[in-house]
Amino acid sequence: MVGKDVPYPLLQAVAELPEGMLRQGLSDLQAAEFLYELSLFPDLEYTFKHALTHEVAYGGVLQERRRALHRRIVDVIERLYADRLPEQVEHLAHHAFRGEAWEKAASYLRQTGDKAWGRSATREAVNAFEHALTALAHLPQVRETLEQAVDLRFLLCGLFDALTEPVRSFQYAREAQVLAAQLDDPLRRGAVVAHLCYAHVMLGEPAAAIEEGEAALAVATELAAAELILLVKFWLALAYMQQGRHRKAAQLLLGSSQDDTDGVPGRSCDSRSGPKIASRIQMRHQIWSPAQAARCFAELGAFDKAIACGEEAERAATISDRPWDHGGTELALGYVYLYKGDLDHAVARLEHCVQIARTADVPMLFINAAPQLGCAYNLLDRIPESIRLLEQARDIAETSRYMPRAPLIYAHLGEAYALAGRMEDAIPALQRALGLARQHGKRGFEAWALYLVGKVHTLREPVDEEGARQSYSEALSLAEALEMRPLQAHCHLALGLLGVARSNAAPSRTELSTAAAMFREMEMHFWLEKAGAGICGMTDQHAPDC
């Protein structure tokens, strides 16, 4: 009843037996090998030798008696450990729930969930918060209870993001919407719309996310709700990133003006000073906003800004000391180094992110890191590793419907299949990538997928030069519209190399020179060497870039 592991002071208080009789009973149980001493310090503690013995003993107690005993155990723990209740909160939550002491159960389960989330035990936190909702459902549905029920659902939305379960997140957001309407609470109604925005982001539906997010931002602005404004801007930025609108996303993430997010010096991301912020939302803003901004600047080709933002996020994550946050900064910097062409640093960062994701059970990190790490593996000719990684990410995305980066997963998987000579698998994967990107207006992902379609055309036997040229040209047009300068340079390089293969010297030299100039300006030296090699490989060995 008390549990499999039983501190003696707790057992003594609950049993209400004379000291001698209690100790004699314990000695008899030890002699029969039902119990043994687990520890002597700080309190003598006993444990059942077999879990089944404990279960049988528990099953022999009548239900009403069980409830009464569980409630008594709660009272005794609260009395015995009054000066260190946080250490006992899991036991208190368990016994309060089993004893149907619903008010205490709701409170202790909420604390248990917070404690679990603080150490990144995501599934434990989900279990605690969902049981807290069950406890709240047994209480009178007064305003305070409804407020707690709404707020718990908000917490569950965030946890299901980490677990890549957007459908359940969306379900809890909708339930919160119904309850918030009963409260007539403008702030919580705004927060509900914000969480619906986020749920659409996780489902890979940026247009719907932006619609909900703009509505939530209007409410938050009218109420001057600073923390809600931070949340909404962050989630809106994620939706804009999915659409390939990286400059707009960076503005929202950094709260900066237009001049601060273009390629010229503006607001620096390298803010080392500032007060230590305790609020969970503000801490999240300190870490994840610059981390996501780093990815935006990488897509725009502003690598100095991208690295500064990534390093700012990394410094803030050392204060948080949560695996989830460390994984996010590794992801951001890995993304930046990959785009810049520093593959050693990119792989080290991204592999560490994947390791954190697996160790801390945060599949969200894995599914976001996989397409970038797969891309790096493809560039390094580590094709079997790329295929295994990307197939796993694909399966998670399809099973869970966590689709923010699904087009890139399929695109790089198609690339890996083609590099492995599996054209029969490559083409459907790339078609799936383009279909997902176009269905949901993810124009940035569409541009990258088109570029990879062009690359796959060059790997065919015989090479499909016309198909490759068309795909590269379409990718270039989109990249120019979206200001994705690294991708523009890649497209110029690819078109130039196509021309070299066809001995079409003048247009090829123009494309290769354009690519070389762009790579040089962005300090993408890995790719600059490839452009220079292409120029040197032309008939005219005296080309200026040779």
C-alpha positions in Angstrom: 0.0 0.0 0.0 2.7 2.5 1.0 4.8 1.3 -2.0 7.4 -1.3 -2.9 10.1 0.7 -1.1 9.0 1.7 2.4 10.8 4.1 4.8 10.4 2.9 8.4 9.1 6.2 9.8 6.4 6.3 7.3 5.4 2.7 7.9 5.4 3.3 11.6 3.1 6.3 11.3 0.7 4.5 8.9 0.6 1.2 10.7 -0.3 2.7 14.1 1.1 -0.4 15.9 3.2 -0.6 19.1 7.0 -0.4 18.3 7.7 -3.9 19.4 4.8 -5.5 17.5 5.8 -3.6 14.3 9.4 -4.6 14.5 8.5 -8.2 15.2 6.3 -8.3 12.2 9.0 -6.9 10.0 11.5 -9.4 11.3 9.1 -12.3 10.5 8.6 -10.9 7.0 12.4 -10.7 6.5 12.9 -14.2 7.8 10.3 -15.4 5.3 12.3 -13.5 2.6 9.3 -11.2 1.7 11.2 -8.1 2.8 14.8 -6.9 3.2 16.5 -3.8 4.3 17.1 -1.4 1.4 19.1 1.3 3.2 19.9 2.6 6.7 20.6 6.3 5.9 19.0 8.8 6.1 16.1 6.6 7.2 15.8 2.9 7.6 14.0 1.6 4.5 12.5 -1.7 3.6 11.6 -3.1 0.2 9.6 -6.1 -1.1 11.9 -8.7 -2.5 9.6 -9.4 -5.4 7.3 -6.9 -7.1 4.6 -9.6 -7.4 4.5 -10.0 -3.6 3.8 -6.3 -3.3 1.1 -6.5 -5.9 -0.6 -9.5 -4.3 -0.6 -7.8 -0.9 -2.0 -4.7 -2.4 -4.7 -6.6 -4.3 -5.9 -8.1 -1.1 -7.1 -4.8 0.4 -10.7 -3.7 -0.3 -11.1 -0.6 -2.5 -12.6 1.6 0.1 -9.8 0.7 2.5 -7.2 1.4 -0.1 -8.5 4.9 -0.7 -8.5 5.6 3.0 -5.0 4.3 3.5 -3.6 6.3 0.5 -5.1 9.4 2.0 -3.6 8.7 5.3 -0.2 8.1 3.7 -0.5 11.6 2.1 -1.1 13.1 5.5 1.8 11.3 7.1 4.2 12.2 4.3 3.2 15.9 4.6 3.8 15.8 8.3 7.0 13.7 8.4 8.7 15.6 5.5 7.2 19.0 5.9 10.7 20.6 5.5 11.5 18.8 2.2 8.2 18.1 0.4 9.7 18.6 -3.1 11.7 15.4 -2.5 8.5 13.5 -1.9 6.2 15.1 -4.5 6.1 12.0 -6.8 5.0 9.9 -3.8 2.5 12.5 -2.7 1.0 12.7 -6.2 0.8 8.9 -6.5 -1.0 8.4 -3.1 -3.2 11.5 -3.5 -4.4 10.2 -6.9 -4.9 6.6 -5.6 -6.7 8.0 -2.6 -8.9 10.2 -4.8 -7.9 13.3 -2.8 -8.5 15.1 -6.1 -7.5 18.6 -5.1 -4.1 17.5 -3.6 -3.7 15.1 -6.5 -4.0 17.9 -9.1 -1.5 20.1 -7.2 1.1 17.4 -6.6 0.8 15.9 -10.1 1.3 19.4 -11.6 4.5 19.8 -9.5 5.6 16.3 -10.5 5.1 17.2 -14.2 7.1 20.4 -13.8 9.9 18.5 -12.0 10.0 15.9 -14.8 10.0 18.5 -17.6 12.8 20.3 -15.8 15.1 17.3 -16.2 13.8 16.6 -19.8 11.9 13.5 -18.7 9.2 14.4 -21.3 7.1 11.2 -21.2 7.0 11.3 -17.4 5.8 14.9 -17.6 3.1 14.0 -20.0 1.9 11.2 -17.7 1.8 13.5 -14.7 0.0 16.4 -16.5 -2.6 14.1 -18.0 -3.3 12.5 -14.6 -3.6 16.0 -13.2 -6.3 16.7 -15.8 -8.1 13.6 -14.6 -8.0 14.8 -11.1 -9.2 18.3 -12.0 -12.2 16.7 -13.8 -13.4 15.4 -10.4 -13.4 18.8 -8.8 -16.2 21.5 -9.0 -15.8 23.2 -12.3 -15.3 26.7 -10.8 -13.1 29.4 -12.4 -9.8 28.3 -10.7 -10.3 24.7 -11.8 -11.0 25.7 -15.4 -7.9 28.0 -15.5 -5.7 25.1 -14.3 -7.3 22.8 -16.9 -6.5 25.3 -19.7 -2.9 25.9 -18.5 -2.2 22.2 -18.2 -3.3 21.7 -21.8 -0.9 24.5 -22.9 1.9 22.6 -21.2 0.9 19.4 -22.9 0.9 21.1 -26.3 4.6 21.9 -25.8 5.5 18.4 -24.6 3.8 16.8 -27.6 6.0 19.0 -29.8 9.1 17.5 -28.3 7.6 14.0 -28.8 6.6 14.8 -32.4 2.9 14.2 -31.8 1.2 17.2 -33.4 -2.2 15.5 -33.6 -2.4 15.2 -29.8 -1.1 18.8 -29.4 -3.8 20.0 -31.7 -6.4 18.1 -29.7 -5.4 19.7 -26.5 -5.4 23.1 -28.0 -8.9 22.6 -29.2 -10.0 21.4 -25.8 -8.3 24.5 -24.2 -10.3 26.7 -26.7 -13.6 25.4 -25.4 -12.6 25.9 -21.8 -11.2 29.4 -22.4 -14.5 30.4 -24.0 -16.3 29.5 -20.7 -13.8 31.6 -18.7 -14.3 34.8 -20.8 -10.5 35.4 -20.3 -9.0 37.4 -23.2 -5.5 36.5 -22.3 -6.1 32.7 -22.3 -8.2 33.0 -25.4 -5.3 34.7 -27.1 -3.0 32.0 -25.8 -5.3 29.3 -27.2 -5.1 30.8 -30.7 -1.3 31.0 -30.3 -1.1 27.3 -29.5 -3.4 26.5 -32.5 -0.8 28.4 -34.6 1.9 26.2 -33.2 -0.1 23.0 -33.8 -0.4 24.0 -37.5 3.3 24.6 -37.6 4.0 21.1 -36.3 1.5 19.6 -38.8 3.4 21.4 -41.6 0.6 23.8 -42.5 2.2 27.3 -42.5 -0.7 29.2 -44.1 -3.1 28.0 -41.4 -0.5 28.7 -38.8 0.0 32.3 -40.0 -3.7 32.9 -40.0 -4.0 31.8 -36.4 -0.8 33.5 -35.4 -1.7 36.9 -36.8 -5.0 36.7 -34.9 -3.2 35.8 -31.7 -0.6 38.5 -32.1 -3.4 41.1 -32.5 -4.9 40.0 -29.2 -1.6 39.8 -27.4 -0.7 43.3 -28.7 -4.0 44.8 -27.6 -3.5 43.3 -24.1 0.1 44.3 -24.0 0.9 40.7 -22.9 4.7 40.7 -23.3 5.3 37.0 -22.8 2.4 36.0 -25.2 3.8 38.4 -27.8 7.2 36.6 -27.6 5.5 33.2 -28.0 3.3 34.2 -30.9 6.2 35.9 -32.8 8.3 32.8 -32.3 5.7 30.5 -33.7 4.8 32.9 -36.5 8.5 33.0 -37.4 8.5 29.2 -37.7 5.6 29.3 -40.1 7.3 32.0 -42.2 10.4 29.9 -42.3 8.4 27.0 -43.7 7.2 29.3 -46.5 10.8 30.4 -47.2 10.3 33.9 -45.9 13.5 33.9 -43.9 13.9 37.7 -43.7 10.4 38.1 -42.3 11.1 35.3 -39.8 14.3 36.8 -38.6 12.6 40.2 -38.0 10.0 38.5 -35.8 12.6 36.4 -34.0 14.9 39.3 -33.2 12.3 42.1 -32.9 14.4 44.0 -35.4 13.7 46.4 -38.2 14.2 45.7 -41.9 17.6 47.3 -42.0 18.8 45.0 -39.2 18.0 41.8 -41.1 19.6 42.4 -44.5 23.1 41.7 -45.4 24.6 44.9 -43.9 25.5 45.5 -40.3 22.6 46.1 -38.0 21.5 44.9 -34.6 24.1 42.5 -33.4 23.0 39.0 -32.2 26.1 38.9 -30.0 24.6 40.2 -26.8 26.7 38.7 -24.0 25.3 40.8 -21.2 21.8 41.1 -19.7 20.0 39.9 -16.7 19.5 36.3 -16.0 15.9 35.5 -16.9 14.0 33.0 -14.8 10.7 32.9 -16.8 10.4 29.7 -18.9 9.0 31.7 -21.9 11.7 34.4 -21.7 14.4 31.7 -21.3 13.0 30.0 -24.4 13.1 33.3 -26.2 16.8 33.8 -25.2 17.8 30.4 -26.6 15.4 29.4 -29.4 14.9 32.8 -31.1 18.5 33.4 -31.9 18.9 29.7 -32.7 16.2 29.9 -35.3 17.4 33.3 -36.5 20.8 31.6 -37.2 19.1 29.3 -39.6 17.3 32.2 -41.3 20.6 34.1 -41.8 22.2 30.9 -43.2 19.5 30.6 -45.8 20.1 34.3 -46.7 23.9 33.9 -46.9 24.6 36.2 -43.9 27.0 33.8 -42.2 28.6 36.2 -39.8 25.2 37.0 -38.4 24.2 33.4 -38.4 27.2 32.2 -36.4 26.8 35.1 -33.9 23.2 34.2 -33.3 24.0 30.5 -32.9 26.7 31.3 -30.4 24.4 33.6 -28.5 21.9 30.8 -28.2 24.6 28.4 -27.1 25.6 30.7 -24.3 22.0 31.0 -23.1 21.6 27.2 -23.2 24.4 26.9 -20.6 22.2 28.7 -18.2 19.2 26.5 -19.0 21.2 23.3 -18.7 18.4 21.3 -20.4 19.3 18.7 -23.0 16.5 19.9 -25.2 18.0 23.4 -25.3 21.6 22.2 -25.9 20.3 20.1 -28.8 18.6 23.1 -30.3 21.8 25.1 -30.4 23.8 22.2 -31.8 21.1 21.9 -34.5 21.3 25.6 -35.3 25.1 25.8 -35.6 25.3 22.5 -37.5 22.8 24.0 -40.0 24.9 27.1 -40.4 28.2 25.3 -40.8 26.6 22.9 -43.4 25.4 25.7 -45.5 28.7 27.5 -45.3 30.5 24.3 -46.4 32.4 23.5 -43.1 31.4 19.9 -43.2 33.6 18.7 -40.3 32.0 21.2 -37.8 28.6 20.6 -39.3 28.7 16.8 -38.8 30.1 17.1 -35.3 27.3 19.5 -34.3 24.5 17.6 -36.0 25.6 14.2 -34.7 25.7 15.6 -31.2 22.2 16.9 -31.7 21.0 13.4 -32.8 22.7 11.8 -29.8 21.0 14.3 -27.4 17.7 13.6 -29.1 18.0 9.8 -28.6 19.4 10.0 -25.1 16.9 12.6 -23.8 14.0 11.1 -25.8 13.3 14.2 -27.8 12.4 13.0 -31.3 11.6 16.6 -32.3 15.4 17.3 -32.3 16.1 14.1 -34.3 13.6 14.8 -37.0 14.8 18.4 -37.5 18.5 17.4 -37.6 18.1 14.4 -39.9 17.7 16.2 -43.2 20.8 18.4 -42.6 22.9 15.5 -41.3 21.7 13.4 -44.2 22.8 16.1 -46.6 26.2 16.3 -45.0 26.6 12.5 -45.2 25.6 12.7 -48.9 28.4 15.3 -49.5 30.9 13.1 -47.7 29.9 9.9 -49.6 28.6 8.3 -46.4 25.5 7.1 -48.3 24.4 4.0 -46.3 24.5 6.1 -43.1 22.5 8.8 -44.8 19.8 6.4 -46.0 19.4 4.7 -42.6 19.1 8.1 -40.9 16.7 9.6 -43.4 14.5 6.5 -43.6 14.1 6.6 -39.9 13.2 10.3 -40.0 10.7 9.7 -42.8 9.0 6.9 -40.9 8.6 9.1 -37.8 7.2 12.0 -39.8 4.7 9.8 -41.6 3.6 7.9 -38.5 3.3 10.9 -36.3 2.2 13.5 -38.9 5.0 15.8 -37.6 5.6 17.4 -41.0 7.5 20.7 -40.7 10.6 19.4 -42.5 9.2 16.4 -44.3 9.9 17.9 -47.8 13.6 18.1 -47.0 13.7 14.6 -45.5 12.3 13.2 -48.7 14.5 15.4 -50.9 17.8 14.4 -49.3 16.6 10.8 -49.1 15.9 10.9 -52.8 19.4 12.3 -53.3 20.9 9.5 -51.2 19.0 6.8 -53.2 20.3 8.3 -56.4 23.9 8.4 -55.2 23.5 4.7 -54.2 22.3 3.9 -57.8 18.7 3.3 -56.6 16.9 5.5 -59.2 13.7 3.5 -58.8 13.5 4.8 -55.2 15.0 8.2 -55.8 12.4 9.5 -58.2 9.3 8.7 -56.0 11.1 10.3 -52.9 11.8 13.5 -54.8 8.2 13.6 -56.2 6.9 13.2 -52.6 9.2 16.1 -51.5 7.9 18.4 -54.2 4.3 17.3 -53.6 4.5 18.1 -49.9 6.2 21.4 -50.5 3.8 22.6 -53.1 0.7 21.4 -51.3 1.5 23.6 -48.3 3.2 26.5 -49.9 6.7 25.7 -48.6 8.5 27.5 -51.3 11.9 27.4 -49.7 11.8 23.6 -49.4 10.4 23.5 -53.0 13.5 25.4 -54.2 15.9 23.0 -52.5 13.9 20.0 -53.8 14.0 21.3 -57.3 17.8 21.7 -57.0 18.1 18.1 -55.9 15.9 16.9 -58.7 18.3 18.6 -61.1 21.2 16.9 -59.3 19.5 13.5 -59.7 19.0 14.1 -63.4 22.8 14.4 -63.7 23.2 11.0 -62.0 21.0 9.2 -64.5 22.5 6.9 -67.2 22.4 8.6 -69.7 22.4 12.1 -68.1 19.2 13.9 -68.5 20.7 17.3 -69.3 17.5 19.0 -70.3 15.7 17.8 -67.2 18.5 18.9 -65.0 18.7 22.4 -66.6 15.0 22.9 -66.2 15.0 21.9 -62.6 18.1 24.0 -61.7 16.5 27.0 -63.5 13.2 26.7 -61.6 15.2 26.3 -58.4 17.2 29.4 -59.2 14.1 31.5 -59.9 12.5 30.5 -56.6 15.8 31.1 -54.7 16.1 34.6 -56.2 12.5 35.4 -55.2 13.2 34.2 -51.7 16.6 35.8 -51.4 18.2 32.4 -50.7 21.7 33.4 -51.8 23.6 30.2 -51.0 21.1 28.2 -53.1 21.3 30.7 -55.9 25.1 30.2 -56.0 24.6 26.4 -56.0 22.2 26.7 -58.9 24.7 28.8 -60.9 27.5 26.3 -60.2 25.3 23.4 -61.3 24.2 25.1 -64.5 27.8 26.0 -65.2 29.0 22.5 -64.8 26.2 21.2 -67.0 27.5 23.6 -69.7 31.1 22.3 -69.3 29.8 18.8 -69.9 28.3 20.0 -73.2 31.4 22.0 -74.1 29.2 25.2 -74.1 32.1 27.4 -73.0 30.8 31.0 -72.9 27.5 30.5 -70.9 29.2 28.0 -68.7 32.0 30.4 -67.8 29.4 33.1 -67.0 27.5 30.7 -64.7 30.7 29.5 -63.0 32.1 32.9 -62.5 28.8 34.1 -61.0 28.9 31.2 -58.6 32.5 31.8 -57.7 31.8 35.5 -57.0 28.9 34.6 -54.8 30.7 31.9 -52.9 33.7 34.2 -52.4 31.4 37.0 -51.1 29.8 34.7 -48.6 33.1 33.0 -47.7 31.8 29.6 -48.7 35.3 28.3 -49.5 34.4 24.6 -49.9 32.1 25.5 -52.8 34.4 28.2 -54.1 37.0 25.6 -54.8 34.5 23.5 -56.8 33.5 26.6 -58.9 37.2 27.3 -59.5 37.9 23.7 -60.5 35.0 23.9 -62.9 36.4 27.0 -64.6 39.9 25.5 -64.7 38.4 22.3 -66.3 37.2 24.3 -69.3 39.0 24.3 -72.6 40.5 27.7 -71.9 43.0 27.0 -69.2 43.7 30.7 -68.7 40.4 31.6 -67.3 40.8 34.3 -64.7 39.5 32.2 -61.8 41.8 29.3 -62.6 
